[in-house]
Amino acid sequence: MRRGKTWAQVWSIDLFIAVVIFLLALGVFYFFMTHNSSSKQSTLQVESQLIADKLTGDEQGSVVNGTSVDDTKLNAVLDTPYDQLKQQLNVRDDFCIIFKDQNGNLLVVGNGTSGNRTGIGNGNLTLNISGTQYPCGEEY
């Protein structure tokens, strides 16, 4: 009878150790998954602010003149190939630059040579605006 109790005690200690190891592994996995996600989100926020600053600041690539968009400068950005624009803006991730009015409606941008577009950027990205899907840079 004593032998049965010994087996039960050993089995419960092994089970307890296994559960602790499993919970530790699960905690480490969760930590790295949330840390990686927040790090990526932080990187995207920094790059989006960088794009906004370069296109609206006082730099050479700015498309605004005071409080309005300069059509000539915007058309120059529209005519720039995506890879070259990405390099000029010094960003690593894909992007899509859009314009909205004060009501949140998507504005198309463009010129006579390239047509009107939903945005400026990677055509593989899709915009979801008010439940409607728009491919970035799709011509109208």
Backbone hydrogen bonds in HBPLUS format (Angstrom, degrees):
<---DONOR---> <-ACCEPTOR-->    atom                        ^
c    i                          cat <-CA-CA->   ^        H-A-AA   ^      H-
h    n   atom  resd res      DA  || num        DHA   H-A  angle D-A-AA Bond
n    s   type  num  typ     dist DA aas  dist angle  dist       angle   num
A0006-THR N   A0002-ARG O   3.30 MM   4  6.56 153.4  2.38 147.2 154.0     1
A0007-TRP N   A0003-ARG O   3.18 MM   4  6.50 158.2  2.23 149.9 154.8     2
A0008-ALA N   A0004-GLY O   3.12 MM   4  6.35 159.5  2.17 147.0 152.4     3
A0009-GLN N   A0005-LYS O   2.96 MM   4  6.14 157.4  2.02 148.5 154.5     4
A0010-VAL N   A0006-THR O   2.98 MM   4  6.16 162.3  2.01 151.7 156.3     5
A0011-TRP N   A0007-TRP O   2.92 MM   4  6.03 162.9  1.95 149.9 155.1     6
A0012-SER N   A0008-ALA O   3.03 MM   4  6.17 157.1  2.08 144.8 150.3     7
A0013-ILE N   A0009-GLN O   3.10 MM   4  6.29 152.7  2.17 145.2 152.1     8
A0014-ASP N   A0010-VAL O   2.98 MM   4  6.20 162.2  2.01 153.1 157.9     9
A0015-LEU N   A0011-TRP O   2.94 MM   4  6.13 157.1  2.00 146.6 153.3    10
A0016-PHE N   A0012-SER O   2.93 MM   4  6.05 156.9  1.98 141.4 147.7    11
A0017-ILE N   A0013-ILE O   2.96 MM   4  6.19 162.8  1.99 151.9 155.8    12
A0018-ALA N   A0014-ASP O   2.94 MM   4  6.12 159.6  1.98 148.4 154.3    13
A0019-VAL N   A0015-LEU O   2.94 MM   4  6.15 158.2  1.99 151.6 157.1    14
A0020-VAL N   A0016-PHE O   3.01 MM   4  6.24 159.6  2.05 149.1 154.6    15
A0021-ILE N   A0017-ILE O   2.95 MM   4  6.19 163.5  1.98 151.7 156.0    16
A0022-PHE N   A0018-ALA O   2.91 MM   4  6.09 157.8  1.96 146.9 153.4    17
A0023-LEU N   A0019-VAL O   2.89 MM   4  6.10 161.2  1.92 151.5 156.2    18
A0024-LEU N   A0020-VAL O   2.95 MM   4  6.16 155.3  2.01 149.2 156.1    19
A0025-ALA N   A0021-ILE O   2.96 MM   4  6.17 161.0  2.00 149.1 154.2    20
A0026-LEU N   A0022-PHE O   2.89 MM   4  6.11 157.6  1.94 149.2 155.8    21
A0027-GLY N   A0023-LEU O   2.89 MM   4  6.06 152.9  1.96 143.6 150.9    22
A0028-VAL N   A0024-LEU O   2.92 MM   4  6.19 158.9  1.97 152.5 157.6    23
A0029-PHE N   A0025-ALA O   2.97 MM   4  6.16 163.4  2.00 149.9 154.5    24
A0030-TYR N   A0026-LEU O   2.95 MM   4  6.13 162.5  1.98 148.3 153.0    25
A0031-PHE N   A0027-GLY O   2.93 MM   4  6.10 158.9  1.98 147.3 153.2    26
A0032-PHE N   A0028-VAL O   3.07 MM   4  6.32 166.8  2.08 154.2 156.4    27
A0033-MET N   A0029-PHE O   3.00 MM   4  6.17 153.2  2.07 149.1 157.0    28
A0034-THR N   A0030-TYR O   3.00 MM   4  6.16 167.2  2.01 155.5 158.0    29
A0035-HIS N   A0031-PHE O   2.90 MM   4  5.95 155.2  1.97 148.0 155.9    30
A0036-ASN N   A0032-PHE O   3.04 MM   4  5.96 159.3  2.08 138.8 144.0    31
A0037-SER N   A0033-MET O   3.16 MM   4  6.26 157.8  2.21 141.3 147.2    32
A0038-SER N   A0034-THR O   3.03 MM   4  6.14 167.2  2.05 148.8 151.9    33
A0039-SER N   A0035-HIS O   2.99 MM   4  6.03 148.8  2.09 141.2 150.4    34
A0040-LYS N   A0036-ASN O   2.99 MM   4  6.17 157.2  2.05 146.8 152.1    35
A0041-GLN N   A0037-SER O   2.99 MM   4  6.21 158.7  2.04 147.5 153.7    36
A0042-SER N   A0038-SER O   2.93 MM   4  6.03 153.0  2.00 141.2 148.5    37
A0043-THR N   A0039-SER O   2.97 MM   4  6.23 153.8  2.04 145.3 152.3    38
A0044-LEU N   A0040-LYS O   2.95 MM   4  6.25 157.9  2.00 149.4 155.0    39
A0045-GLN N   A0041-GLN O   2.97 MM   4  6.21 152.7  2.05 146.1 153.5    40
A0046-VAL N   A0042-SER O   3.01 MM   4  6.27 155.7  2.07 147.7 153.9    41
A0047-GLU N   A0043-THR O   2.95 MM   4  6.22 163.2  1.98 151.8 156.3    42
A0048-SER N   A0044-LEU O   2.86 MM   4  6.00 156.2  1.92 146.9 153.6    43
A0049-GLN N   A0045-GLN O   3.04 MM   4  6.18 154.8  2.11 142.8 149.3    44
A0050-LEU N   A0046-VAL O   2.94 MM   4  6.16 148.9  2.03 143.9 153.2    45
A0051-ILE N   A0047-GLU O   2.94 MM   4  6.22 157.7  1.99 150.8 155.3    46
A0052-ALA N   A0048-SER O   3.00 MM   4  6.21 165.7  2.03 146.3 150.4    47
A0053-ASP N   A0049-GLN O   2.87 MM   4  6.03 158.9  1.91 147.9 153.8    48
A0054-LYS N   A0050-LEU O   3.00 MM   4  6.18 158.7  2.04 147.7 153.3    49
A0055-LEU N   A0051-ILE O   2.98 MM   4  6.16 154.7  2.05 152.9 159.4    50
A0056-THR N   A0052-ALA O   3.00 MM   4  5.96 133.9  2.22 143.0 153.6    51
A0057-GLY N   A0053-ASP O   2.79 MM   4  5.20 126.9  2.07 139.3 146.7    52
A0063-VAL N   A0055-LEU O   2.75 MM   8  5.45 165.2  1.77 141.6 140.6    53
A0062-SER N   A0059-GLU O   3.34 MM   3  5.57 164.7  2.36 112.0 113.9    54
A0070-ASP N   A0063-VAL O   2.78 MM   7  5.60 162.5  1.81 149.5 155.6    55
A0065-ASN N   A0068-SER O   2.77 MM   3  5.54 167.7  1.78 170.7 175.0    56
A0068-SER N   A0065-ASN O   3.40 MM   3  5.54 172.1  2.41 118.3 119.4    57
A0074-LEU N   A0070-ASP O   2.93 MM   4  6.15 159.7  1.97 156.9 163.7    58
A0075-ASN N   A0071-ASP O   2.85 MM   4  5.96 159.2  1.89 148.7 154.1    59
A0076-ALA N   A0072-THR O   3.09 MM   4  6.33 145.1  2.21 139.5 148.8    60
A0077-VAL N   A0073-LYS O   3.14 MM   4  6.48 149.1  2.24 143.1 150.6    61
A0078-LEU N   A0074-LEU O   2.89 MM   4  6.21 154.2  1.96 148.6 156.6    62
A0079-ASP N   A0075-ASN O   2.96 MM   4  6.14 144.9  2.09 143.4 151.6    63
A0080-THR N   A0077-VAL O   3.17 MM   3  5.19 152.5  2.25 100.7 109.1    64
A0084-GLN N   A0081-PRO O   3.09 MM   3  5.40 117.5  2.50 105.6 120.5    65
A0085-LEU N   A0081-PRO O   2.89 MM   4  6.14 158.2  1.94 158.3 165.7    66
A0086-LYS N   A0082-TYR O   2.83 MM   4  6.04 160.0  1.87 156.6 162.0    67
A0087-GLN N   A0083-ASP O   3.12 MM   4  6.30 150.6  2.21 138.1 145.4    68
A0088-GLN N   A0084-GLN O   2.87 MM   4  6.15 155.4  1.93 147.5 154.7    69
A0089-LEU N   A0085-LEU O   2.87 MM   4  6.08 154.3  1.94 151.2 157.6    70
A0091-VAL N   A0086-LYS O   3.27 MM   5  5.81 167.7  2.29 159.1 162.7    71
A0090-ASN N   A0087-GLN O   3.08 MM   3  4.87 142.2  2.23  93.5 105.0    72
A0122-ASN N   A0095-PHE O   2.96 MM  27  6.03 157.6  2.01 173.2 172.8    73
A0097-ILE N   A0120-ILE O   2.67 MM  23  4.92 170.8  1.68 144.9 146.9    74
A0120-ILE N   A0097-ILE O   2.84 MM  23  4.92 152.2  1.91 137.2 146.6    75
A0107-LEU N   A0099-PHE O   2.76 MM   8  5.35 166.9  1.77 156.0 151.6    76
A0101-ASP N   A0105-ASN O   2.97 MM   4  5.48 150.7  2.05 145.8 154.3    77
A0104-GLY N   A0101-ASP O   2.98 MM   3  5.35 165.9  2.00 117.7 121.5    78
A0109-VAL N   A0117-ARG O   2.81 MM   8  5.23 152.1  1.89 146.7 152.6    79
A0117-ARG N   A0109-VAL O   2.52 MM   8  5.23 161.1  1.56 152.9 158.4    80
A0115-GLY N   A0111-ASN O   2.98 MM   4  5.51 133.5  2.21 149.9 157.9    81
A0140-TYR N   A0116-ASN O   2.66 MM  24  5.24 145.4  1.78 148.9 156.9    82
A0118-THR N   A0138-GLU O   3.18 MM  20  5.62 132.9  2.41 133.2 146.2    83
A0125-LEU N   A0122-ASN O   3.17 MM   3  5.80 167.3  2.19 118.0 121.9    84
A0136-CYS N   A0125-LEU O   2.89 MM  11  5.59 171.9  1.89 158.7 157.0    85
A0127-LEU N   A0134-TYR O   2.62 MM   7  4.94 178.6  1.62 154.0 154.0    86
A0134-TYR N   A0127-LEU O   2.78 MM   7  4.94 154.4  1.85 144.1 151.4    87
A0129-ILE N   A0132-THR O   2.94 MM   3  5.30 155.6  2.00 158.6 153.9    88
A0132-THR N   A0129-ILE O   3.02 MM   3  5.30 164.7  2.04 114.2 118.6    89
A0138-GLU N   A0135-PRO O   3.29 MM   3  5.61 160.0  2.33 130.6 127.3    90
